[in-house]
């Protein structure tokens, strides 16, 4: 599709706007009331009318602004009953956690509607999802890889898709789903409405828009990529990883202040180390989640954290997106994310909706470059906190923290000049082939070192 001039709207919330002021039907209003929602957020209010107009939409909104409802409400408002088995609405997301979140919200919104909803993702037997699709689906929420699995095995046809949503498109591209996205665009109907949400507008995202969207309207809830004003940010300078854990244990002692905490680590092994050490002090208050955990274990751990059975949830960036837990008081980064975008998604787990939160990052000397990039992207300095003097400094370094050895650039004194002779290698004498006649005796001598004499009988 040809990319033309992009209309742009900056979302500014108007006081007193209610969901009942939008063009929503009674089933959706009743469902919103059951969910405890009365007032739309800025992005929900602005996106609703644009999606209802049928135009392509680009939404830029930080996590926690209610963007899932922003696209679900107008899509479900326009949905019409059909006997078609294959979906008319397709929602692509990067992770299984986000599939589960969107599926859950969609089912809550359709409590009073007869809409068939399915969520599919990798890590589950394909036959199970094939059977689910064959029962009939109106709204399909999927990760790109599993969607292509279903298309290629013939279980799913996309010819009926009227509206496509790509949520967290920047993360989809970061995870390497570009090939799958391009393949999906190839099999989708040409006539469709496209809706995309991204926290950042990278060159890759822009290229995807130019190739597949038609005169999109951009709706921006806040400055692109900026963290919420409701999140207080601070950092500690800490010499190494094990000392960071000592500081974390000290911080978590204050259970009144740190009542619901997400702790981020850069790797699965780091998350496990943090869990093993902190569990010795806090026991069953601590949970851990990462991609090595089974799907059921991950969902169960998040559910316990959501319900307050766990006070602290430790994990990798698999929990930075797609996990919507209310009331997170603090986000603590035990490493500095490699990109500002990832930092924003992490700290966006707190300060969601109308609540306030705190984000604390521990910065080691080898992470200062990444930290400078984050502050530069923010356009401001983040407050530095002084590490308490009684925190034990553990001088041991993990393998990843060890100084990298560099081979010295040695120069040979008076190096001998080597003259290349190509690939020539002198052959053994017995293998030489010479174009000359040899007697049998000469051949025997060459082979055995002495003439071979015939025996006379």
N, C-alpha and C positions, 0 to 999 in steps of 0.2 A: 504494500500500500504506500502511496506517495505521502511523504511527510510535508506538511505545509505549516504555515504560521501557527504557533501555539498560543491559544488564549490562556490567560493566567489570572487566577484569583487567589488573593491572600485571605485566609479564613480569619475572620474576627467575630468572636461570639457576641451575640446580642442578648442582653439580659432578658430573662423571663420567657424565652422560647421553650415550648413544650413539644413533646413528640406528637401530641394531639393537634398541634398547629401544622404538622406535615400531612401530606396526602397519603396517610396510612389507613389501611382498612381495619375493621374491628378485630379480626383474629390477631393481627400483629400488635395492635394497641393492648389487647388483653394479655398477650404474652409478655410484652414489655412491662406491664404493671406487675405481673407475677414475678418478673426478674428484679423488680424494685427500681426500674428506670423511669424517670419522668422527664428529664431535661436532656436533649442531645448535646454532645460535645461540639466544638467548633467544626471539626472535620466531618462529623456525622450530618450536621445541619447543611453545610455547603455542598458536600458530595451528593446528597440525596437528590436535589433538583437537577444537577448536571447529569447524573446517571439516568434519571427518569426521562431526560430529553433524548436519550439514545446516542449521545455523543461519546466518543472515546475519551477516557479520563486517565490522567496521571495524578496520583495522590502522593504528596510528600509529607509524611507525618512521622514523628518519633513514636517509639513504642509507648504504649500506655495512654494514647489519646483516643482510643475507641475506634480504630480504623476497621476492625473486623465487622462491627455493626454498621459502619459507614457504607460498606458495599453490600452487606447481606440484606439490609432493610429495603433498598430500592430494587434489588434483584428479586426478592421474595414478593414485593408489592406488584411487580410486573408478571410474575409467574402465572401461567395458566395451565389448568389441568389438561393432560394429554394421555392417550393410551400408548404412546411411543415408549418402547422399553429403554431406549438409549437416552442419555442425559441431554438436557438443553442448556444447563449451566455447568461450567467447568471451572474449578478453583484450584490453581497450582500453588503449592507451598514447598519450602525447602526441607522440612523435617517431619518425622512421624509425630513429634509432640505438637507441632502446629496443625497437622491434620486433625489430631484428636481435639485440640482446642476449637478449631473452626467448626468441626462436626458437632461438638457439644453445643456451641452457641446457636448453630443453625437449627438443631433439634429443639432447643428451648424456644426459639422464635416461632417454630412451626407447630407448637403444641396444639393449636386450634385449626391446623391446616392439614390436608392430606397430601403431604409432600414426601416423596421417597428420597432419602439421603443416604449416601455411602461415603466412607473414607477408606482410602487404600494407600498402602505404603510398603516399602521393602521390608524384608525380615519376617514376613508371614507367608505361609504356603500359598503359592499362586492359585492352586485349585480352590482354596477358600474364597479368594477375591473373585475368581471367575464365576463361581456359583452366586456370589453376592450381586454381581453385575447382571447375570442372566435373570435374576428375579425382577429386574427393572429398577431404574434409577432416574430421578429428576435432577438432583444436584449431586455432582461428584466432586469430592475434595481429594486431591492426590499429590503425591510426589512425582516428579517427571519420569524417573526410572520405572516405577511400578506402572504408571499410566502407559508407557510404551510397551511394557511386558504384555499388558492386557490387549493393546491394539494389535501387536504382532501375533498373538496367539488366536486372534479372531473373536475374542470374547466381547470386545468393545468397539463400537463404531462412533466416530465423532461427527458424522454428517448432520446431526440434529443440534449441534452446539450453536446457540444464538448469542450467548454472552460468555466471555472468557475473562477470568480474573487471575492475575499473576501477583501474588502477595510476597513481600520480601524479595523482590526480584534481584536486588543487589547481592543478597546472600545466596540465591540460586546460582548466580554467575560465579560467586566466590567458591562455591562447592563444585564447580566444574560441570554444570548442567546445560551449558550453552548448546552443545550438539543435540541433546534431547529436546530443548526448547525449539530449536530450528526444525527438527524433525516433526514436532507437534504442529508447528505453524503450517508445515507443508500439507498435513492431512486435515486441517480444519477448514470449514466452509469459508469462502471468501467474504460472504456477507455475514458479519457478526459484529457485536459491540465488544471493544477491548477496554479493560480496566486494569490499571497497574498501580501497585503501591511500592514505594521504595524510600528508605530513609536517606539515601544519598543518590545523587545523579552523576554517576561515573560515565566515562567515555563508552564503556561497553553497554550500559543501560541506554544511553542516548542512541547508539547505533541500532539497538534492538527496536527502539521506538521508531526511528526513521524508516526501517525496513518493514514494519508490521502494523503501525498505527496510522489512522487517518484523521488529520486535523484534531489532535487531542487537546482537551482542556486541562490545564494544570491547576490543581487545587492544593495550596500549601497551608497547612495548619499553623506551623511555626517556622522560624528560620531553618532552612534545610540542614538536618544533622545536629541541630543545637539541642543540648540536654534541657530538661525541664527546669524552669526557675524554681520549682518546688523541691529540687534536690541540692542539698548542701554538699560541696565537694571539698575533700582535703586529702593530704598525703603525708606519709612518713618516709624518711630516708633510712633504709635498713640494709646492713652490709651483705646479707646472703639469705638463702631460702630457709635454712633451719632456724635462723634468728627470727625470720618473719613468722614462723609457726609459734615460737615462744611469745612474740608480741600478740599474735592472734589469741592464744590461750589467755593471756592477761586481759585483753579487751573483752573477751566473752564472759569473763567472771561477772561483769555487770549485767545481770539478767533482766533487770528492770529497764535499762536503757536499750540493750541489744536483745530485743524480745523476738524478732523474726528476721533471721540473717541469711543472706545468700553469700557464699564464699566461692570465688572463682580461682581456678588454677589453670596453668597453661597446658597441662597434659594429663592423661589418665593416671600415669604413675605418680605424678605430683599430687593429684587429688587423693589417691589411695594413701600416700604418706601422710598427708594432712589429716585424713580421717583416722588412721591408726593412732596418731599421736594425740589428737584432740579427744578421741573416744576414751582414752585413759582417764581424762579429767571429767568429761561431761556425759559419758555413757550413752544412754538411749536418746539423749537430746540431739544427737548428731546423725545425719544421713549423708550418703554419697551417691552420686549419679554420674554416669558417663557412658560412652557408646559400647564399652565392654559388658555392661549390665544388660540383662535381657529386657525385652520390651515390657513384660509384666512387672519386673522388678522396678524399672524406671517409673512406670505409671504409679505403682504402689507407693514408692518413696515420695513422689511429688504430692500424691493424695494425702499422705501423712503430714507433710509439711504444710499443705494448704489447710488442713483441719486443725493444725496446732499441736499434733502429736510429736512433731520434731521442731526444735527451735532453730536449728542451723542446718542448711542444706549446702553441701560441698559438691562442686562439679566443674566440668569443663564448659567450653562455649556451646556445647549441645543444649545447655539450659538457658543460654542468653536469648534464644529466640524460641517462640512457640510455647512458653510456659507462662500462663497468666495467673499469678497468685496474688490475691489481695493482701494488703497490710504488711508488705515487706518493709521493715524499719530501716535496714542497712544492707548495702552491698559492699563487700570487702574484696578487693582485687589483690591476691597474693603475687600477681605478676602484672607487668604493664602490657596491655594488649598491643599487638603489632601495628594496628591502624586506629585512627580516631573513631572510625565508624563502629568498630567492634567495641571500643570503650563506651560509646553512647548506648549501644544495645545492652551491654552489661548493666550499666548503672540505671538504665530504663526499667529494670525490674522493680525499682522502688520509686516513690513519688508518682504513682499511677493515679489516674483519675483526678480527684480533688485532694488527695492525701499528700503529705510531705515525707521526705526520706533523706538519708545520708549515704554518700558514697565515699569510701576510704580506699586509697591505693597505697601499696607498699612498693617503694622504688629502690632497687639495688643499683650500685654504680654502673653496671653493665646495661641497665635499662634506661639510662637518662636520655639517650637519643630519642627513643620512642616517646618518652614522657614529654620532651620538648616539643615533639610534633603534635601531641594532643593539646598542649597549652597553646601552641601557635594556631591550631585549627579553631580552638575556642576563642582566641583573641584576648585572652586574659590569663593572669597568673592564678593558680589554685593555691589555697592556703596550705602552708606547711605546718605540720604538728611535730613537736619534739618527742622523740622516743623516750619513755620513762627510763631513768638511770638504773632502776633495779632489774631491767630486762636482761637476762643472761644472753650474752653474745656467743653464739656457737660458731667456732672458727672452722668447723668441718665444711667442706664444699662437696656438693653433688657433682657427678661427672660432667653435667652440662655447664657447671659453673667454673670448671677448671680452666686456667689460662690455656689458650690454644698455642701449641708449640709451632714455631716457624723455622723452617730449614734455612740455615745461613746461605747466602749467595757467595759460594767460594770460587775464587779465581785461581786456576793453576798457574804457577810460575813457569815461564818459558815453555808453554805447552808444545808438544811435538806436533808438527803439522802432518796430518794424515792425508794421504793421497788415496782417493777412492778408486778401487778397482772394480766397481760395479758389484755384481753378484758372483764374480768368478771364484771358484774354489777348485784347487788342483786335485785331479782325480788320482786314485791309486793306480800304480803301474798296471795291475792286472785288469783294470777297467778301461785302459786306454784303447781307443779304436784307431788303428793306423792302416791306411790303405796300401798295404804291401803284402806280398806272398810270403808265407812262412811254412817251412817243412814241419812234418809231424814231430820230429825230434826237438825242433826249436820251440814248438808249442808246449811240449811236455816239460822242457827245461824252464820255460817261463812260468808254467803252472806249479811244478813241484820243486824247482830249484836245481834239479839235476836231470840228465836225460833218463827217460824211462825205457829200459831195454826189454825186448820181447824174450820170453822164455822159449828155449828149444826143447821140444819133447823128444 
